[in-house]
Amino acid sequence: MSTVLATFAILKDHVKLKVVQDVARIDNIVFRLHYRATFLILLAATLLVSSRQFIGEHIRCISDTEVAKGFIDVVNTFCFFTSTFTVAKHMNYTAVELGHVAHPGVGPVTKQDEVVHHAYYQWVPFVLFFQALSFYMPHYLWRKWEGGRLKMLVSGLHMASISLQEERLKTDNGITVPSIKDREEAIAQIRQAFINRIHLNRNWAYYLSFCEILNFLNVLAQIYITDAFLGGAFLGLGNTLRAEDFRDQMDPLDIIFPKVTKCTFYKYGPSGSIQSHDALCVMALNVVNEKIYTFLWFWFIILAIVTGLGLLWRILTMVVHSRSTKFNRWVFGMACPGKYNPWNVLRVTHEYYYSDWLFLYYIAKNLDGYVFKELLLRLAEDLRMENKAMGFRSVDEEDLLNFEKSIDKEP
């Protein structure tokens, strides 16, 4: 058990089982499925296929003749770093059942027989690690482009809804409750930052959308890369796993991931002639490989579908955000639930770009409902004054006044 924990100890820094109080959310759950869930799955798979304590030696071969001590170790190394093969005509379920061949794909072979070489197994940990990095890369780019703007604005406001005193309060577990002045200053800072961003920094939302597109393209690319890596066997892997498909035939996993293979090693004899040694190799690593790639087939398909639906949602918000007050009330109600949801006092018009709308949405996701209500009421007044000076009208003044009165009447 200790060796298992030691092997996967490297993953502990990437698994957050405890909610971190002062970390801003700059993406959604679909995005996190890529750089957290899939990244950790692939990294764990890499560690698994690289660790000998789980499956022993990755390959063990026996030769057809008596050889000098230590020679078999050379054969093991040679067969692992070159390739092994199976004979196509011996991939026969009936022949195995009748005892005509000892193992699927393993039997006498001639120069005319079709053989299938298996060289992928030596590259499995490298490919899995590369795929893990590729799923993390869009998040890395987005984090660099986002630049910590949301974290800078909402830092320390996760406890602002209970700011009832003039002085800061520090609890026994180290959490600091900001004072009323701290809360007002932070809200003022967010207001000013949002006002300054209007019409000036339109790339925020489009960088996020671009990274979401990268996620979708990446998962599709990884499906086809894995298929090419496994010799075209990955795309149809899920369909071939149905029991009725191979009830009287070879298990498709035994064809793609053979457990016993053949390997031919050549060396010079005492007289200088070339000697051929026919080796039978047990591929213990393929027992793990078949489980990993079977799981990845289902995971990649589900992830591609979910990511595609996420892109459709992104397109929908781009189209509807400036046209429907009900849509905005519903979206912001989910982002910042509670009775203090004042989005119904705003009239979102075509003068506001999608980037401004999305930035405000993520502010709502990172603030308590009461704090967001206070922020948006003041922000609505700021926007009203600015638009009035410019000849626009995006906030209904009567609705705003009635909302403020209703808030004052609440206990």
N, C-alpha and C positions, 0 to 999 in steps of 0.2 A: 504493500500500500504506500509506503514511503517513497518508493521509486516512481510510482504513478504521480504522486503529488509533486515530486521534484521535477518531473518532466514537464508538467503543465503549469509550474510556478511562474513561467514567463508570461502567462496570460493574465495573471491576477491584476496587473496594472491597467488592463484594457477592459476588465469586467467591473462595472460599477453596480453593486447590489444595494448600495446606500444612496439615497437621494442627496445630491450635493446642493446645498442651499443657494449658493451665490454664483451659479453657472447659468448663463443666458442660453435659451433655446434658439438656435439660428436656422433650424431645419425642421422637417417633419418626420413622422414615423417611417415612411417609405424610404426616405434618404438614410435613416439610421439602420434599416435592414441591410443596406449595402456595406457601410463602413464599420458597423459594429457587428451585426449578426453574421453576415457572410464572411467578413474579414476574419472573425474569430473561428468560424467553422473551418475555413481553409487553413488557417494557421494551426489549429488543433490537428487537422488531418496531416499536415506537413510533419509535425512533431511525432505523430503516431507512426507514420511509415518510415521515419528516420530512427526510431528507438528500437533497439534490439531486445530490450527486456520484456517487450510484450509478445513478440512472435519468434524470438530466437534469431538464428541466422536467416538472412533474407533468401539465400539459395544454398542448397546442399546437394552435391552431386556424387554419384558413385560411378566408377569406371568398369568397363567390361573385362579388364585384365588386371592381374596383380601388378602393382606399381610400387616404386620406392616410397618410403615414408616421406610425407610432406608433399608428394606430387598431387594428391587430391586437393590440397589447399590451392595449388596453382590452377587446377581445373575449375574450382569454385570461382576464383577471381576472374579467370578468363571468360567463363560462361556468363558471369554477371555483367561484365563491362563490354562484352560484344553482343551476343544475342543467343537465345535458344530458339527451338522451333518445334512444331508439331506437324504430323503428317495428315493431310486432309482426308485421305481415304480411311484412316483409322478413327476419325471422329464419327463413330458409329455406335449408337446406343445398344443395338442388338449384339454387335461384336463384343462389346464389353460384358454384356449380360451372359453371353455364351462362353466367355473366357478365351476368345480368340486373340484378344489384345489385353494387356495388363491394365492399361490406363487409357482414357480417351486421348486419341491423337498420338499415342506412343506405340510404335511397332516397327517391324522391318521396313527399311526405306531403300529405294533404288534411285538412280539418277533421273528416271522418268516420272517419279512420283511428285505430286504437287505438295510443297511444304509451305507452311506459314511461319514466318520469322516473328519473334516477339522481342522487341528491343525497348519498348516503352517503359518497362518497370524500373530501369535505372534512372530515368528522368522524372519519375512521378513526384518526388519531393521538391525538385526544382520548379516544375510546372505549377504545382499547388501553391508554392510560395510566391511565384510570379503573379498568379491569379489573385492571391490575397492582396498583394500590393496594388494591383489594378483596381480592385474594388474600393481601396482606401483613397486612391488618387483624387477622384472628384471631390471628396470631402476636404482633402488637403488644399486643393485649389480654391474651393469655396471659402474655407476658413481664412486663407491668405487674402482673398478679395474682399471679404466682409470686414476684415481688419479689427475685429473686436468692438465694433461700434455699438451694437446692442448691449453687450456686457458693460461697456463704459457708462451707458445711459441708465440701465436698470440695476446696476450693482448696489446692493444694500437695501433695495426696495421690497424684497420678498417678505419683510416683517413690517413694512410701512403701514399696513392696514390697522395695526394695533398701536400706532404711535399716538399716545394720549398724554404724554408728559413733555415738559419743557426740556428735560435733560435726557441724555441717552441712558438706556438701561441694558445692563449685561447680565444674562441669565447664567445659571450654574453650569450649563453645558457649553458655554462659550459663545452663544448666539447673542448678537447685539441688536437691540430694538432701537431704531433711530428716533430722535426727538421730532417734535412737530416742525421745528425749524429745518431739520435735515430733510424731512419729507417735502416740505414746500420748496426748498432749494433744488432738490432732485427733480421734482415735477417741473419747475421753471426751466431747468436745464434741458429736459426732454422737449418741452414746448419750443424752446429756442432752437434746438437742434432740428426739430421737425420743420419749423418754419423756414429755417435756412436751407433745408434740403429741397423744398418744393421747387420744381422745374429746373433745378440745378444739377442734381445727382440722380439721373434716371437709370443708371446702370445697375443699381443694387438688385432689383428684381430680375433683371435680365441675366446677370451673372448667376443667380440662383437657378433660374430656369435652364440656363446653359448647362450647369452641372447636373441637373436632373435629367437632361437629355443625354449627357455623357453616361450617367448611370444606366439608362435604358440601352444605349448603344453598346456599352461595355458588357452587360449581361448577355445580350444577343451574340456579341463577338466571342465571349467565353464559351458559349454553347458550341459554336462552330469550331473554335480552337480545340476544345476537348474532343470533339468528334474527329477532327483530323489527327489529333494525337493518338487516339485509340483506333486508328485505321478505318474510320467511317462507321464504327459500331455504336457510337454514343447517342446519336439522334433517335434511333429506334430502340434504344435499350429498354425504355419503360414499356413499350408495346410487347416486347419479347418476353417479359417476365410473367405473363399470365400462365398459370399452371397448365391450362388446356392446350397451350401452344406447343409444349414439349413433354407431354405425358408419355408419348412413345418415342421421343426423339432425345437428342442431346440437350442438356441444360444449356441455354445460350450463355450463361455466365461461365461455364466450363470452356466454351469456345473462345470467348473474349479474354477471360482470365484463367488460363489453364493452370492447374495445380501441379502437374507433372509434365515436364518437357524433355526434349532431347538436345544434346549438344555434342558437337564433334571437335575434338582437340587434336591437333597435329604436332608432332615433335620429331626430332631426328633420333634414330636408333644408334647403337654402337658402331655400325658399319657406315653411317652417314645416310642411310635410306630414311625416307619419310614414313613415320608410323602414325596410324590413325587410331584414336581412342574414342569409342562411342560411349558417351556419358548419359546417365539418367539423372535429371535434376528435379528436386522437390522445390517448388516455388511457394514458400510459406508467405511471402509478401503479397501474393495475389489473393490470399484469403482476406486480407485487409483491404486491398485495392478494390475488390468487387463490392464490398460494403460501402466504401467511400463514394465510388462513382455511381452506384445505384441511388444513394441518398442525394448526391449532387444533381442527378438527372431530375428528380422531383423538385428539389429546391430551386434550381435554375428556372424551371418552367413556371413555378409559382411566383418566383421573384420577378420574372419578365412580365407576367400578367399583372401583378400588383403595380409594378413600375409604370406599365402602360396606362393603367387606370389613373395613376397619379398624374401623368402628363395630360390626360384628358381633363382631369380636375383643374390643372393649372391653366389650360386653355379656356375652360369655362369661366374661371375667375377673371381672366383677362377680358373676356367679352361682356360679362354680366355685372362686374363690380361698379360700373358707372351708370348702370341702367335700372337697377332694381334696389329699392330701399329695403324690401322684405328680405332679399338675399343677403344684404349687408347685416341686417338685424340678426338673421339666423347664423351667419358665419361668425360674427363677433360675439354672439351669444355662446357659441361653442368655445371660442378662444378664451373668453373671459366670462364664465357663467356666473349667474347670480342676479338678484333683482336690481342691482346697480349697473345696468347696461344701458348707457345713454346714447347708443348709436342711432336710435330713432330720432334724435333731434338734429341729425346732420342730413343734408341733401347732397349726396355725392354726385357731382356733375362732371362733364367732359373736361373741365378746366384742370382737374387733378389727374395726374398720370398714375399708371398702374403701380409704378415703383413706390410712390407715396402711400398708396392704399395698402400695399403689401407690407411696407415698413411699419405702418400703424398697426396692422394686424399682428405682426410679431411683437410689437410693444405690448399689445393686449395679452398675448400668450405668456408674457414674462411678468405681468403685473397682477396683483390682486384686483378683484372687481371693484372694490371701493376706491382704490387708488386710481384705477383706470377711469372711473367715473369722474373723479375730481380733475384728472388730467384732461379728459376730453371736453369737459365743460369749459375749462379755461382755454383750451385749444380752439374750441368752436368760436369763442369770442375773439380770439386773435385772428382767426381766419375770416371772420365776419368783418372785422375792422380793415383787414388788408384788402379783402375783395371789394368792400365798399369804396375804398380809396381808388381801386382800379376799375370800378364800374361793374364788378361781378356781384352775384348774390347766391352763395352756396349754402347758407344757413338760414332757416326760417326763424326769424327773431321771435315771433309769437310763440312758436313751439318751444324755443329755447327758454323763454321766460316762464312758460307754464311748467316746463320740466324742473327748473330751478325751484319754483314754488312748491311743487309736489315733493321735492327732496327735503325742503325745509320743514314741511309738515310731518315728515316721518320721525318717529321717536328715535 
